[in-house]
C-alpha cells in the first residue's frame, strides 16, 4: 500500500476512528486500526466486537492495499506531524509514515486475523445532526453509570412515524426528549431499541459537523440487533454500528405526567448559581433543601455543625390545591444541577405533588410562559431530616 494524503485529513480520520478503540482490548489485535486504500479513497476502521467505527476520505492512492497498525500510536503520530503532505507506505511487516523530514516506522499487525466489521443495516431515516446531539445530551445525563446494571446505562429510542423519542433513567431520575425525524417509506411503523448511552453520545458528538445523521436499524430482537449511524460531509463518510442492549427497559412515560399541585417558576441561571454555592457545604449523601415561600425559594444545606449555607431565589409560586402540597423539598444537588443544565432554557418550571414524590422539571422561554413539553426531566425527591 502507498498513498499520499493531506496532513489534516489524515489526522482527523485516524483520531476519529481511533477514539472507538478499546482501552483494554480483550485480544491485542483489537487495539489495531485497519487502513484500506483503493480507487482514490482511504478507509480507517476499528472494532471491538460491540461497536465499529469507519471513516472514508479522499487520498492519492498509488498502490492499493490493506494494513493494520496500532491505532492509538498512529493517532498520536499524525496529530504531531508538520503541516505538509503525508505519505503512507507499507510492506509485509512495517508501515512507514513520511511527512517532510519526519519519518516513523510502525510494526504492522496480522490483518488476516482482524475480525470482519458488521455490515451497515438498511437506512431507516435521518435526523438533523445538531438536534440529535442536543436531544441525546439532554437525556443521557439521566442514564445510569453502573455497568452491573447495563439496562440502565442505555438510552431507549422509540420510533413512531415521524416522531422520535429518547428516554433515559438510573431509577432515581428520568429524562424524555421528543423530536421529529424523517423516516424512510419502509420505517413508518412503531419500534424501539435500547442503545448504549455512552456510544450514542459519542456518536452524536462526532457527527455534529455534518448536516444530518442517517439512522439504520437491523433486527431489533433484544440483544441481537444492530443500530447504525452515518454522516456525510466534505471530509468524507463516517459510520458507526453498535449492538443493542438486552433486557427490559422500565416503563417511564406515566411518570412524566406529574400533577401540578404546586408549581414553582424561576430563572434557570440564578438557580444554578445558587445551587452550586449552597451545595459546597452539603454533606455527602444528604439532600439540598428547597424551602418554598410565597414569591421565592430558599436553598439550604449543612455539613453537620461545621458549616451551613442558605440562599433565596425569586420565584413565581402557585398552589393549585386548597391545601399546600408541600413547603420543603429535598433534592440530590448533583441531580438537580444536571437537570437544570440540560434544560437549556432561560427559566425552569417545577411541578410538585408532595414530599417524597416525583418532581417534574420543564423549560420555559420566559418565567410566566407555558412549559416546553418536548423535554421533561423527573427527579425523585429525597427524604428530609428534621
C-alpha positions as CSV (number, residue, x, y, z in Angstrom):
1,X,0.0,0.0,0.0
2,X,1.2,3.5,-0.8
3,X,-0.8,6.7,-0.6
4,X,-0.4,10.5,-0.2
5,X,-2.9,12.5,1.8
6,X,-3.3,15.9,3.4
7,X,-2.0,16.0,6.9
8,X,-5.2,17.4,8.5
9,X,-7.4,14.9,6.7
10,X,-5.3,12.1,7.8
11,X,-5.1,13.2,11.4
12,X,-8.8,13.8,11.6
13,X,-9.7,10.4,10.1
14,X,-7.2,8.5,12.3
15,X,-8.2,10.2,15.5
16,X,-11.9,9.8,14.8
17,X,-11.7,6.0,14.1
18,X,-9.2,5.5,16.9
19,X,-11.4,7.1,19.5
20,X,-13.6,3.9,19.4
21,X,-10.6,1.6,20.2
22,X,-11.0,-0.3,23.5
23,X,-8.7,0.9,26.3
24,X,-8.2,-2.7,27.5
25,X,-8.8,-4.9,24.4
26,X,-9.9,-8.5,25.1
27,X,-7.4,-9.6,22.5
28,X,-4.3,-7.5,21.4
29,X,-5.3,-7.3,17.8
30,X,-8.4,-5.2,18.6
31,X,-6.0,-2.4,19.5
32,X,-5.3,-2.1,15.8
33,X,-6.6,0.4,13.2
34,X,-7.4,-1.1,9.8
35,X,-6.3,1.1,6.9
36,X,-7.6,0.2,3.4
37,X,-6.6,2.1,0.3
38,X,-8.4,1.8,-3.1
39,X,-9.6,3.9,-6.0
40,X,-8.7,7.4,-4.6
41,X,-10.1,6.6,-1.2
42,X,-8.7,5.6,2.1
43,X,-10.8,4.0,4.9
44,X,-9.9,3.7,8.6
45,X,-11.7,1.2,10.7
46,X,-11.9,0.0,14.3
47,X,-13.9,-2.7,16.0
48,X,-14.2,-4.3,19.5
49,X,-17.0,-6.9,18.7
50,X,-19.6,-4.5,20.1
51,X,-19.0,-1.1,18.4
52,X,-17.4,-0.5,15.0
53,X,-16.3,2.8,13.5
54,X,-15.3,3.5,9.9
55,X,-14.4,6.7,8.2
56,X,-13.6,7.2,4.5
57,X,-11.8,10.2,2.9
58,X,-10.1,11.1,-0.4
59,X,-6.4,10.4,-1.0
60,X,-4.0,9.9,-3.8
61,X,-3.7,6.1,-4.0
62,X,-0.5,4.9,-5.8
63,X,-0.7,1.3,-4.6
64,X,-4.0,-0.1,-3.2
65,X,-3.7,-2.3,-0.1
66,X,-4.6,-3.1,3.5
67,X,-2.6,-2.7,6.6
68,X,-3.3,-3.0,10.4
69,X,-1.3,-0.9,12.9
70,X,-1.6,0.3,16.5
71,X,-4.4,2.8,16.4
72,X,-3.6,4.9,19.4
73,X,0.1,5.3,18.4
74,X,-0.8,6.3,14.8
75,X,-3.3,8.8,16.2
76,X,-0.6,10.4,18.4
77,X,1.9,10.5,15.5
78,X,-0.5,12.0,12.9
79,X,-1.5,14.8,15.3
80,X,2.1,15.8,15.8
81,X,3.2,15.9,12.1
82,X,4.2,19.2,10.4
83,X,1.8,20.9,8.1
84,X,2.9,19.1,5.0
85,X,1.5,16.2,2.8
86,X,1.9,12.8,4.3
87,X,3.0,9.6,2.5
88,X,2.0,6.2,4.0
89,X,3.6,3.1,2.5
90,X,3.7,-0.4,3.8
91,X,5.5,-3.7,3.5
92,X,4.5,-7.0,5.0
93,X,6.0,-6.0,8.4
94,X,6.1,-2.2,8.5
95,X,4.1,0.9,7.9
96,X,6.2,4.0,7.0
97,X,4.9,7.5,7.7
98,X,6.7,10.3,5.9
99,X,5.9,14.0,6.4
100,X,8.6,16.5,5.3
101,X,11.8,15.3,7.0
102,X,9.9,13.4,9.7
103,X,9.8,9.6,9.4
104,X,8.1,7.0,11.5
105,X,8.1,3.2,11.1
106,X,5.4,1.2,12.8
107,X,5.3,-2.6,13.1
108,X,2.2,-4.0,11.4
109,X,-0.2,-6.4,12.9
110,X,-1.6,-9.5,11.1
111,X,-4.5,-8.1,9.1
112,X,-5.9,-11.6,8.3
113,X,-6.6,-12.1,12.0
114,X,-8.7,-9.0,12.3
115,X,-12.5,-9.6,12.6
116,X,-14.9,-8.6,9.8
117,X,-16.8,-5.5,10.6
118,X,-20.6,-5.8,10.7
119,X,-22.5,-4.6,7.6
120,X,-24.3,-1.3,8.0
121,X,-28.1,-2.1,8.2
122,X,-30.5,-0.6,5.7
123,X,-31.2,3.1,6.2
124,X,-34.4,3.8,8.3
125,X,-34.4,7.6,8.1
126,X,-32.4,10.7,9.0
127,X,-32.4,13.4,11.6
128,X,-30.8,16.9,11.9
129,X,-27.3,16.3,13.5
130,X,-27.5,19.3,15.9
131,X,-30.9,18.3,17.1
132,X,-29.7,14.8,17.6
133,X,-26.8,16.0,19.7
134,X,-28.9,18.3,21.8
135,X,-31.5,15.6,22.5
136,X,-29.0,12.9,23.3
137,X,-27.1,15.3,25.7
138,X,-30.3,16.1,27.5
139,X,-31.3,12.5,28.1
140,X,-28.0,10.8,28.7
141,X,-27.5,12.8,31.9
142,X,-30.3,10.7,33.5
143,X,-28.9,7.4,32.3
144,X,-27.1,5.1,34.8
145,X,-23.3,4.6,35.1
146,X,-23.3,1.2,36.8
147,X,-22.1,-1.4,34.3
148,X,-23.5,-4.1,36.6
149,X,-27.0,-2.8,35.6
150,X,-26.5,-2.5,31.8
151,X,-30.1,-1.8,31.0
152,X,-30.0,1.5,32.9
153,X,-26.8,2.6,31.1
154,X,-28.8,2.6,27.8
155,X,-31.0,5.2,26.1
156,X,-34.2,3.9,24.7
157,X,-35.1,5.2,21.2
158,X,-38.7,5.0,20.3
159,X,-39.7,5.4,16.6
160,X,-43.4,6.2,15.8
161,X,-43.9,7.5,12.3
162,X,-42.2,10.9,12.2
163,X,-41.8,11.1,16.0
164,X,-38.6,10.0,17.7
165,X,-38.4,9.8,21.5
166,X,-35.3,9.4,23.7
167,X,-35.6,8.1,27.2
168,X,-33.1,7.5,30.0
169,X,-33.1,6.7,33.7
170,X,-30.9,5.5,36.5
171,X,-34.1,4.7,38.7
172,X,-33.7,8.0,40.7
173,X,-34.2,10.4,37.8
174,X,-35.7,10.1,34.3
175,X,-35.5,12.2,31.1
176,X,-37.6,12.2,28.0
177,X,-36.9,14.1,24.8
178,X,-39.4,14.1,21.9
179,X,-38.3,15.2,18.4
180,X,-39.2,14.8,14.8
181,X,-37.2,12.8,12.2
182,X,-37.6,11.8,8.6
183,X,-38.3,8.1,8.3
184,X,-37.9,6.1,5.0
185,X,-41.0,4.6,3.5
186,X,-40.2,1.2,5.0
187,X,-39.8,2.6,8.5
188,X,-43.1,4.3,9.2
189,X,-44.2,1.8,12.0
190,X,-43.6,1.8,15.7
191,X,-40.5,0.2,17.1
192,X,-38.0,0.8,19.9
193,X,-34.3,-0.1,20.6
194,X,-32.0,0.2,23.6
195,X,-28.7,1.8,22.7
196,X,-25.6,2.1,25.0
197,X,-25.8,5.7,26.2
198,X,-22.1,6.4,26.1
199,X,-21.8,5.2,22.5
200,X,-24.9,7.2,21.5
201,X,-23.5,10.4,23.0
202,X,-20.0,9.9,21.5
203,X,-21.6,9.2,18.1
204,X,-23.8,12.4,18.2
205,X,-20.8,14.5,19.2
206,X,-18.5,13.1,16.5
207,X,-21.1,13.6,13.7
208,X,-22.4,17.1,14.6
209,X,-20.2,18.7,11.9
210,X,-22.4,17.0,9.3
211,X,-25.9,18.4,8.4
212,X,-27.7,15.2,9.2
213,X,-27.3,11.7,10.6
214,X,-28.8,8.7,8.9
215,X,-30.1,6.0,11.4
216,X,-30.2,2.4,10.3
217,X,-31.9,-0.5,12.1
218,X,-31.2,-4.2,11.7
219,X,-33.0,-7.0,13.5
220,X,-34.4,-5.4,16.7
221,X,-34.7,-8.6,18.7
222,X,-33.3,-7.9,22.2
223,X,-29.5,-8.1,22.3
224,X,-29.3,-9.5,18.7
225,X,-29.8,-6.4,16.6
226,X,-27.6,-3.6,15.4
227,X,-28.1,0.1,15.0
228,X,-26.0,2.1,12.6
229,X,-25.3,5.8,12.2
230,X,-23.9,7.5,9.2
231,X,-22.9,11.1,8.4
232,X,-21.5,12.6,5.2
233,X,-19.5,15.8,5.0
234,X,-16.8,17.4,2.8
235,X,-14.3,15.4,4.8
236,X,-15.8,12.1,3.8
237,X,-18.2,9.5,5.2
238,X,-18.4,8.4,8.9
239,X,-20.1,5.2,10.0
240,X,-20.7,3.7,13.5
241,X,-22.5,0.5,14.3
242,X,-23.2,-0.8,17.8
243,X,-25.1,-3.8,19.3
244,X,-28.3,-3.1,21.1
245,X,-28.6,-3.8,24.8
246,X,-30.5,-6.7,26.1
247,X,-33.1,-6.5,28.9
248,X,-36.5,-4.9,29.7
249,X,-36.3,-1.1,29.9
250,X,-38.7,0.2,32.6
251,X,-41.9,2.0,31.6
252,X,-41.3,5.7,32.2
253,X,-44.0,7.7,30.3
254,X,-46.6,7.6,33.1
255,X,-44.0,9.2,35.5
256,X,-43.7,12.1,33.1
257,X,-47.3,13.2,33.8
258,X,-46.8,14.7,37.3
259,X,-49.9,16.5,38.5
260,X,-49.2,20.2,39.1
261,X,-50.4,20.5,42.7
262,X,-47.7,23.1,43.3
263,X,-45.7,24.9,40.6
264,X,-42.6,27.0,41.0
265,X,-41.1,29.0,38.2
266,X,-37.7,30.7,38.4
267,X,-34.7,31.9,36.4
268,X,-32.6,28.9,35.4
269,X,-29.1,30.6,35.7
270,X,-29.9,32.2,39.0
271,X,-31.0,28.9,40.4
272,X,-27.9,27.1,39.0
273,X,-25.6,29.6,40.6
274,X,-27.4,29.3,44.0
275,X,-27.4,25.5,43.9
276,X,-23.6,25.5,43.2
277,X,-22.9,27.8,46.1
278,X,-25.1,26.2,48.7
279,X,-24.1,22.7,47.7
280,X,-20.5,23.5,48.6
281,X,-21.3,22.7,52.3
282,X,-23.7,19.8,51.6
283,X,-22.7,16.7,53.4
284,X,-22.2,13.6,51.2
285,X,-25.4,11.6,50.6
286,X,-27.6,14.3,52.1
287,X,-30.2,16.4,50.4
288,X,-30.3,20.0,49.3
289,X,-33.4,21.5,50.9
290,X,-35.6,23.8,48.9
291,X,-38.0,25.8,51.1
292,X,-40.9,27.2,49.1
293,X,-42.2,30.6,50.1
294,X,-44.8,32.9,48.5
295,X,-42.6,34.6,46.0
296,X,-39.2,32.9,46.4
297,X,-37.5,29.6,47.1
298,X,-34.7,29.3,49.7
299,X,-31.9,26.7,49.3
300,X,-30.3,25.3,52.4
301,X,-27.5,22.8,53.1
302,X,-25.3,21.9,56.0
303,X,-22.3,19.8,57.0
304,X,-23.2,18.9,60.5
305,X,-22.2,21.6,62.9
306,X,-19.2,22.6,60.7
307,X,-20.9,24.7,58.0
308,X,-24.3,25.8,56.9
309,X,-25.4,27.8,53.8
310,X,-28.7,29.3,52.5
311,X,-29.7,31.5,49.6
312,X,-33.0,32.8,48.4
313,X,-34.0,33.0,44.7
314,X,-37.0,34.9,43.4
315,X,-39.8,32.7,42.0
316,X,-43.4,32.6,41.0
317,X,-45.2,30.1,43.3
318,X,-48.7,28.9,42.5
319,X,-50.7,26.5,44.7
320,X,-53.3,24.6,42.7
321,X,-54.9,22.8,45.6
322,X,-56.7,24.0,48.7
323,X,-54.0,22.5,51.0
324,X,-50.3,23.3,50.3
325,X,-48.7,20.3,48.5
326,X,-45.5,20.8,50.5
327,X,-43.3,23.6,51.9
328,X,-39.9,21.8,51.7
329,X,-38.4,19.5,49.0
330,X,-35.2,17.6,49.2
331,X,-33.0,17.2,46.1
332,X,-29.8,15.4,45.3
333,X,-27.8,18.6,44.4
334,X,-25.9,16.8,41.6
335,X,-29.1,15.5,40.0
336,X,-30.7,19.0,40.3
337,X,-27.7,20.7,38.6
338,X,-27.7,18.1,35.8
339,X,-31.4,18.7,35.1
340,X,-31.1,22.5,35.1
341,X,-28.1,22.5,32.8
342,X,-29.8,20.0,30.4
343,X,-32.9,22.2,30.1
344,X,-31.1,24.9,28.1
345,X,-33.9,27.5,28.6
346,X,-34.0,30.9,30.4
347,X,-36.5,29.7,33.0
348,X,-37.5,26.5,34.7
349,X,-40.9,25.2,35.8
350,X,-41.1,22.7,38.8
351,X,-44.2,20.6,39.2
352,X,-44.6,19.2,42.7
353,X,-47.2,16.7,44.1
354,X,-45.9,16.1,47.6
355,X,-43.0,15.2,49.8
356,X,-41.1,12.1,48.6
357,X,-42.9,12.0,45.3
358,X,-41.5,12.7,41.8
359,X,-40.9,16.3,40.8
360,X,-41.1,17.3,37.1
361,X,-38.8,19.9,35.6
362,X,-39.7,21.5,32.2
363,X,-38.2,24.5,30.4
364,X,-39.7,28.0,30.0
365,X,-38.7,30.6,27.4
366,X,-39.9,33.2,29.9
367,X,-40.7,32.9,33.5
368,X,-44.5,33.4,33.1
369,X,-44.8,31.4,29.9
370,X,-46.0,27.9,29.1
371,X,-43.7,24.9,29.9
372,X,-42.0,23.2,27.0
373,X,-43.2,19.6,26.9
374,X,-40.7,18.4,24.3
375,X,-38.1,17.8,27.1
376,X,-39.2,16.6,30.5
377,X,-36.9,15.7,33.4
378,X,-38.2,13.9,36.6
379,X,-36.3,13.7,39.9
380,X,-37.3,11.6,42.8
381,X,-37.3,13.8,45.9
382,X,-35.1,12.7,48.8
383,X,-36.3,12.2,52.4
384,X,-35.7,15.3,54.5
385,X,-34.3,15.0,58.0
386,X,-35.7,17.4,60.7
